[in-house]
């Protein structure tokens, strides 16, 4: 095995929500080091892949920074990165086997977005024996690497397994027997392969009324209006992340700065994918955001029971409901209140959402109730 230090000269990431890549950093190459340091150092974590050069990029952050406490893991990695370490992809399997005590229990959180998934990640993070990471973004990259025809699924499944093991290696908090990974909404496209790699994992899915998700997305993602022309011109690429884009393209208004149609199609794609996972027989715990916030103690108790976690931890874990789960990030309530954006009337949102949903054979209403939802 081999590894090379990359010394950071500057950082450049104008959009804090963009998918991670090596180009987020200007760097100069340094000396070769023993990659075993990655396994032995709790403050070195997997950041991204560099497919062009066939290498994985790890970031080293200060020892006193708990990345697991961040609303978004990948943003904290970028902010606190002190230096990078590059490891050839071909060496990753051997590096994975160097982990002496791999995590015992894996929990995956998928969601439609803007529905409390960051909050739930923080709920898990209150438990000392749990390592809960909110959006390690290497998975977003892997969504883009997976061929739509499934021709590279074997390689992608192996890569996912390696990345999960490397991310869940022992961390600063001490002995942890469970790892929770909350991914970006479109990463549910990897759900079948992750389950294939970890068949004993627990799968949680959060969803919310489509109108509320769209309304929240308009407020949160003010940059989307500038991306619409790019999406329209690159449907094949973006369909890897939002599969229904191609099918619904002729019905999507890419000139609408509020991007209601794009948000609706993204919501629908995630909902459709989750129904596919259910129909494949993957055991899941399905949670409606409206139920979670209406009775946190009840729903979190059911979640912990499903995950095999102590119910004695529920009251302590639910204390996070009194706080802004995304505080300190660009998506905090404080920062969102500063956005000068006109939110359309709910009737306009409803009309556009319903128009698109009517095309779908199953999910025809914004308040569609997924079977087996906790109530």
Backbone torsions as a table, in degrees:
resi	resn	phi	psi	omega
1	UNK	NA	153.7	178.0
2	UNK	-143.7	157.9	177.1
3	UNK	-152.6	151.3	-178.4
4	UNK	-130.2	135.8	176.3
5	UNK	-78.0	136.3	173.4
6	UNK	-117.7	117.1	-177.1
7	UNK	-87.9	123.2	-176.9
8	UNK	-74.5	126.4	176.1
9	UNK	-97.6	-36.5	177.7
10	UNK	-162.6	166.9	179.3
11	UNK	-120.7	144.1	-178.2
12	UNK	-146.6	99.9	-179.1
13	UNK	-144.0	78.3	-174.1
14	UNK	-57.7	-37.7	179.8
15	UNK	-104.1	108.8	-176.6
16	UNK	-67.3	-9.7	-179.2
17	UNK	-102.0	-1.3	-179.0
18	UNK	-69.9	156.6	-179.8
19	UNK	-67.5	140.1	-175.6
20	UNK	-63.4	151.6	175.6
21	UNK	-162.3	160.5	-179.4
22	UNK	-61.6	-30.2	-177.8
23	UNK	-68.1	-3.2	172.9
24	UNK	-65.9	-13.7	-176.4
25	UNK	-126.5	140.9	163.9
26	UNK	-93.3	131.1	-173.5
27	UNK	-148.0	164.8	170.6
28	UNK	-123.6	144.4	-178.6
29	UNK	-73.6	139.6	178.7
30	UNK	-115.3	-145.2	-173.9
31	UNK	-83.5	162.4	172.3
32	UNK	-79.8	142.8	178.2
33	UNK	-136.3	167.4	176.9
34	UNK	-75.7	120.0	-177.9
35	UNK	-64.4	-11.0	177.7
36	UNK	-58.0	-23.2	179.2
37	UNK	-61.1	-28.4	179.2
38	UNK	-64.6	-40.6	-179.3
39	UNK	-74.4	-36.6	-174.1
40	UNK	-81.9	-18.9	-174.9
41	UNK	-104.0	114.4	-179.3
42	UNK	-68.3	-14.7	-179.1
43	UNK	-98.2	15.4	173.4
44	UNK	-115.2	123.9	-174.9
45	UNK	-135.1	154.9	179.9
46	UNK	-70.1	125.2	-177.9
47	UNK	-102.4	-54.5	-175.6
48	UNK	-159.5	175.7	172.3
49	UNK	-106.4	152.7	175.0
50	UNK	-122.8	79.2	-174.1
51	UNK	-57.6	-35.1	-177.9
52	UNK	-58.9	-39.4	-179.3
53	UNK	-105.7	9.8	176.2
54	UNK	52.8	53.6	179.1
55	UNK	-144.7	158.9	174.6
56	UNK	-105.5	144.4	-176.8
57	UNK	-114.4	125.0	177.7
58	UNK	-110.4	149.6	176.8
59	UNK	-113.8	142.6	173.4
60	UNK	-104.8	127.5	-177.9
61	UNK	-121.3	165.6	-179.4
62	UNK	-58.9	145.0	-178.7
63	UNK	-62.7	-26.9	-176.4
64	UNK	-89.4	6.6	178.9
65	UNK	-103.0	122.6	177.1
66	UNK	-95.5	98.3	-178.5
67	UNK	-61.6	-27.6	-179.1
68	UNK	-67.8	-16.7	178.3
69	UNK	-82.2	-12.2	-175.3
70	UNK	-74.6	145.5	175.5
71	UNK	-58.1	-37.0	179.2
72	UNK	-134.4	113.2	-174.2
73	UNK	-55.6	-46.2	-174.7
74	UNK	-67.6	-31.7	178.3
75	UNK	-71.4	-37.8	177.7
76	UNK	-69.2	-37.5	175.8
77	UNK	-57.0	-47.2	-179.2
78	UNK	-63.8	-46.8	-176.1
79	UNK	-62.1	-41.7	-173.2
80	UNK	-99.9	1.5	-177.9
81	UNK	-57.9	127.7	178.0
82	UNK	-102.2	-36.5	174.0
83	UNK	-157.2	166.2	-178.8
84	UNK	-114.8	156.2	174.2
85	UNK	-132.4	125.1	-178.7
86	UNK	-103.5	131.8	179.9
87	UNK	-127.7	130.7	177.5
88	UNK	-57.3	139.5	-179.6
89	UNK	-57.5	-34.0	-178.0
90	UNK	-66.9	-17.6	179.4
91	UNK	-92.6	-8.1	-175.7
92	UNK	-63.1	-40.9	178.8
93	UNK	-57.9	-41.3	178.9
94	UNK	-67.7	-36.7	178.3
95	UNK	-65.4	-38.1	179.3
96	UNK	-61.9	-42.5	-178.1
97	UNK	-69.3	-12.8	178.9
98	UNK	-78.7	-9.8	177.9
99	UNK	-74.0	112.7	-172.8
100	UNK	-72.3	-36.9	-179.0
101	UNK	-126.1	80.4	179.7
102	UNK	-64.4	156.8	-177.0
103	UNK	-59.6	143.6	-176.1
104	UNK	-87.2	-35.0	-174.2
105	UNK	-129.9	134.8	-178.8
106	UNK	-118.8	132.3	177.0
107	UNK	-126.5	126.1	179.1
108	UNK	-107.4	134.3	175.3
109	UNK	-113.6	118.0	174.1
110	UNK	-112.9	156.9	-178.7
111	UNK	-162.2	169.5	174.7
112	UNK	-84.9	-5.4	-177.8
113	UNK	88.0	151.2	-179.8
114	UNK	53.7	42.7	-174.2
115	UNK	-143.5	24.2	174.8
116	UNK	91.8	11.3	-178.4
117	UNK	-70.2	-35.9	175.7
118	UNK	-65.2	-39.3	176.8
119	UNK	-60.8	-45.8	-179.5
120	UNK	-65.5	-36.5	176.1
121	UNK	-59.3	-40.7	178.8
122	UNK	-70.1	-32.2	175.5
123	UNK	-58.0	-48.9	178.8
124	UNK	-63.2	-34.3	-175.4
125	UNK	-69.6	-10.9	178.5
126	UNK	-76.2	-12.8	-176.3
127	UNK	-94.4	127.8	-173.9
128	UNK	-62.3	-32.5	-176.8
129	UNK	-86.2	5.8	-177.1
130	UNK	-116.9	132.4	170.6
131	UNK	-101.9	112.8	-177.1
132	UNK	-115.6	117.2	-177.8
133	UNK	-113.5	124.9	-178.7
134	UNK	-97.6	102.1	175.4
135	UNK	68.3	57.8	162.5
136	UNK	-65.0	123.5	-161.8
137	UNK	-92.6	0.9	176.3
138	UNK	-59.7	-27.6	-179.8
139	UNK	-68.6	-31.6	176.1
140	UNK	-63.2	-40.8	175.6
141	UNK	-61.0	-43.2	-175.6
142	UNK	-66.1	-31.3	174.1
143	UNK	-55.8	-44.3	-179.7
144	UNK	-70.1	-22.2	-179.1
145	UNK	-85.7	-19.7	-177.4
146	UNK	-75.9	126.5	179.1
147	UNK	-72.1	133.5	-178.7
148	UNK	-57.4	-28.5	-179.1
149	UNK	-84.8	1.6	177.0
150	UNK	76.8	9.3	-174.3
151	UNK	-66.7	-21.0	178.4
152	UNK	-116.0	24.4	-176.6
153	UNK	-60.8	-36.5	-179.6
154	UNK	-62.1	-45.7	179.8
155	UNK	-67.4	-40.6	-179.2
156	UNK	-65.7	-40.5	178.9
157	UNK	-62.0	-41.3	178.6
158	UNK	-66.7	-40.0	178.7
159	UNK	-63.9	-41.1	178.7
160	UNK	-61.6	-44.1	180.0
161	UNK	-59.9	-44.9	-179.6
162	UNK	-63.2	-46.7	-177.9
163	UNK	-62.0	-40.7	-179.8
164	UNK	-65.5	-43.3	177.7
165	UNK	-62.0	-41.8	-178.1
166	UNK	-68.9	-35.3	179.5
167	UNK	-74.4	-28.2	-175.9
168	UNK	-98.0	13.9	177.5
169	UNK	-64.0	162.1	-177.5
170	UNK	-48.7	134.4	-176.3
171	UNK	-116.3	-173.0	-173.3
172	UNK	-67.5	-25.9	-173.8
173	UNK	-69.7	-13.1	-179.4
174	UNK	109.6	-150.9	-175.5
175	UNK	-70.0	119.5	178.7
176	UNK	-129.4	134.6	-177.2
177	UNK	-108.5	-3.1	-175.5
178	UNK	-139.5	137.3	176.1
179	UNK	-121.0	128.7	176.5
180	UNK	-110.5	125.6	177.3
181	UNK	-116.4	115.5	173.9
182	UNK	-100.7	121.2	-175.0
183	UNK	-107.0	165.0	173.6
184	UNK	-61.5	156.8	-171.7
185	UNK	-55.4	-44.1	-174.7
186	UNK	-72.1	-11.0	179.6
187	UNK	-71.2	-6.1	173.5
188	UNK	-62.3	-17.3	175.9
189	UNK	-63.1	-16.7	178.4
190	UNK	-98.2	0.0	-172.3
191	UNK	-55.5	-39.3	-179.1
192	UNK	-67.6	-40.6	-178.3
193	UNK	-73.3	-35.4	177.1
194	UNK	-65.6	-40.8	178.7
195	UNK	-67.2	-34.8	176.6
196	UNK	-62.8	-39.4	-179.8
197	UNK	-77.0	-30.2	-179.3
198	UNK	-131.3	73.7	-175.0
199	UNK	-64.9	-17.5	178.5
200	UNK	-93.9	2.9	-178.2
201	UNK	-69.7	154.3	174.3
202	UNK	-94.9	138.4	-176.6
203	UNK	-119.1	123.8	178.6
204	UNK	-115.6	136.9	178.1
205	UNK	-128.1	126.3	176.3
206	UNK	-109.7	137.5	175.9
207	UNK	-143.3	171.2	-173.4
208	UNK	-154.3	156.9	176.3
209	UNK	-47.9	131.3	-174.6
210	UNK	-60.0	-37.1	-179.0
211	UNK	-63.3	-41.9	179.7
212	UNK	-67.3	-38.4	178.5
213	UNK	-64.3	-44.6	179.6
214	UNK	-62.6	-46.2	-179.9
215	UNK	-60.3	-44.1	179.2
216	UNK	-67.1	-37.3	-179.7
217	UNK	-65.4	-39.6	178.5
218	UNK	-59.2	-41.4	-179.6
219	UNK	-70.3	-37.1	-173.1
220	UNK	-83.1	-42.3	-169.5
221	UNK	-105.7	69.9	-174.6
222	UNK	-67.4	-18.0	-178.6
223	UNK	-77.1	-14.4	-170.9
224	UNK	-60.0	-34.2	-178.2
225	UNK	-59.2	-33.5	-179.8
226	UNK	-76.7	-18.8	-178.3
227	UNK	-89.1	-17.4	-173.4
228	UNK	-55.6	-44.3	178.1
229	UNK	-61.8	-38.6	179.2
230	UNK	-64.6	-42.6	178.3
231	UNK	-62.0	-44.4	-178.4
232	UNK	-62.0	-33.5	-177.6
233	UNK	-87.4	-9.3	-177.5
234	UNK	-132.3	50.7	-175.9
235	UNK	-57.9	-41.7	-178.3
236	UNK	-60.2	-43.7	-179.9
237	UNK	-65.1	-50.9	-175.1
238	UNK	-72.4	-18.4	176.3
239	UNK	-69.0	-17.7	174.3
240	UNK	-66.7	-28.8	-179.2
241	UNK	-97.1	-33.0	178.0
242	UNK	-129.2	83.4	-171.5
243	UNK	-54.1	-33.0	-177.2
244	UNK	-76.5	-5.4	179.9
245	UNK	-55.7	-44.4	-176.4
246	UNK	-64.8	-44.6	-178.6
247	UNK	-68.3	-33.0	-174.9
248	UNK	-100.2	1.6	-172.6
249	UNK	-52.8	-41.6	-176.9
250	UNK	-69.0	-16.2	-179.7
251	UNK	-102.5	-3.1	-177.4
252	UNK	-93.9	130.8	177.2
253	UNK	-90.0	99.1	-178.0
254	UNK	-80.3	0.3	177.1
255	UNK	-98.5	-6.4	179.8
256	UNK	-79.0	111.7	-174.4
257	UNK	-64.0	-20.3	178.6
258	UNK	-80.5	-12.6	175.9
259	UNK	57.0	31.2	-178.4
260	UNK	-56.7	-43.6	-177.9
261	UNK	-65.5	-38.8	179.7
262	UNK	-67.3	-44.4	178.4
263	UNK	-62.6	-39.1	179.4
264	UNK	-65.3	-43.5	179.9
265	UNK	-65.3	-37.7	177.6
266	UNK	-64.1	-45.4	177.3
267	UNK	-58.7	-45.8	-178.0
268	UNK	-65.7	-38.5	178.8
269	UNK	-61.8	-43.0	179.8
270	UNK	-66.5	-44.5	179.5
271	UNK	-60.6	-43.4	179.5
272	UNK	-63.3	-41.9	-178.9
273	UNK	-65.4	-39.0	179.1
274	UNK	-65.8	-40.0	176.7
275	UNK	-61.4	-35.9	176.6
276	UNK	-62.6	-45.5	179.8
277	UNK	-61.6	-42.0	177.2
278	UNK	-59.7	-45.0	-177.1
279	UNK	-69.6	-18.5	175.9
280	UNK	-81.4	-1.8	177.7
281	UNK	87.8	14.1	178.9
282	UNK	-76.0	124.2	-179.3
283	UNK	-68.3	130.4	-173.9
284	UNK	-139.6	163.6	171.0
285	UNK	-121.7	114.3	-172.2
286	UNK	-105.2	127.6	-173.5
287	UNK	-128.4	130.3	174.9
288	UNK	-92.9	129.5	-177.5
289	UNK	-52.6	-42.2	-178.3
290	UNK	-59.7	-35.8	178.0
291	UNK	-74.2	-37.1	-178.9
292	UNK	-61.5	-46.6	-177.2
293	UNK	-79.0	-21.9	179.5
294	UNK	-75.0	-35.0	-178.1
295	UNK	-147.3	74.2	-175.5
296	UNK	-57.0	-44.3	-177.1
297	UNK	-60.0	-43.9	-178.3
298	UNK	-65.8	-48.4	-176.2
299	UNK	-69.9	-43.0	179.0
300	UNK	-64.5	-36.4	176.3
301	UNK	-60.2	-43.7	179.4
302	UNK	-65.8	-38.0	178.5
303	UNK	-65.2	-47.3	-179.8
304	UNK	-62.6	-39.1	178.3
305	UNK	-62.6	-43.7	178.3
306	UNK	-61.5	-37.8	-176.2
307	UNK	-86.7	-4.8	-179.8
308	UNK	75.5	28.5	178.7
309	UNK	-101.7	155.5	-176.1
310	UNK	-65.0	129.3	178.1
311	UNK	-71.9	-15.4	177.2
312	UNK	-66.6	-16.8	-178.3
313	UNK	-88.0	-8.5	-170.5
314	UNK	-61.1	-50.5	-176.6
315	UNK	-58.8	-45.4	178.5
316	UNK	-62.8	-44.4	-177.4
317	UNK	-64.6	-33.1	-176.4
318	UNK	-75.7	-5.6	177.8
319	UNK	-62.5	-22.6	-178.9
320	UNK	-69.0	-15.5	179.3
321	UNK	-66.0	-18.3	-179.6
322	UNK	-84.3	-2.4	-176.5
323	UNK	-120.1	166.8	173.7
324	UNK	-81.6	110.9	-174.9
325	UNK	-63.5	-21.3	-177.9
326	UNK	-107.1	18.3	178.6
327	UNK	-58.4	136.3	179.7
328	UNK	91.4	-3.7	178.6
329	UNK	-111.7	172.8	178.2
330	UNK	-69.2	-12.3	179.4
331	UNK	-102.9	14.4	177.6
332	UNK	-65.9	157.1	179.8
333	UNK	-60.4	-36.4	179.3
334	UNK	-62.6	-45.0	-179.2
335	UNK	-71.3	-38.2	-180.0
336	UNK	-64.5	-30.7	-179.7
337	UNK	-67.9	-16.4	-179.1
338	UNK	-87.2	-13.2	-178.2
339	UNK	-68.3	125.8	177.1
340	UNK	-93.6	81.4	-178.3
341	UNK	-135.5	138.4	-179.1
342	UNK	-86.1	114.6	178.1
343	UNK	-83.0	125.7	-179.9
344	UNK	-61.2	158.0	175.5
345	UNK	-59.8	144.1	-177.4
346	UNK	-59.9	-29.4	178.9
347	UNK	-68.0	-36.5	176.7
348	UNK	-67.0	-43.2	176.6
349	UNK	-60.2	-45.9	-177.6
350	UNK	-60.5	-42.6	-178.5
351	UNK	-62.8	-45.2	-178.4
352	UNK	-70.3	-40.0	179.0
353	UNK	-62.4	-49.4	-177.5
354	UNK	-63.7	-33.7	179.6
355	UNK	-60.7	-43.1	179.7
356	UNK	-73.3	-40.9	-176.9
357	UNK	-64.6	-27.4	-179.6
358	UNK	-64.0	-18.4	178.8
359	UNK	-77.5	-20.1	-173.9
360	UNK	-82.1	139.5	-177.4
361	UNK	-69.7	-22.5	-177.4
362	UNK	-123.2	-48.7	-172.4
363	UNK	-92.2	86.4	-170.0
364	UNK	-104.5	-6.6	-178.1
365	UNK	-128.2	148.9	-179.0
366	UNK	-66.6	-23.5	178.8
367	UNK	-102.6	30.6	178.6
368	UNK	-52.0	133.1	-177.7
369	UNK	-102.6	114.2	-179.6
370	UNK	-71.6	133.6	176.7
371	UNK	-54.1	145.9	177.0
372	UNK	72.0	22.4	177.4
373	UNK	-72.7	136.9	175.4
374	UNK	-67.2	135.3	179.3
375	UNK	-128.1	NA	NA
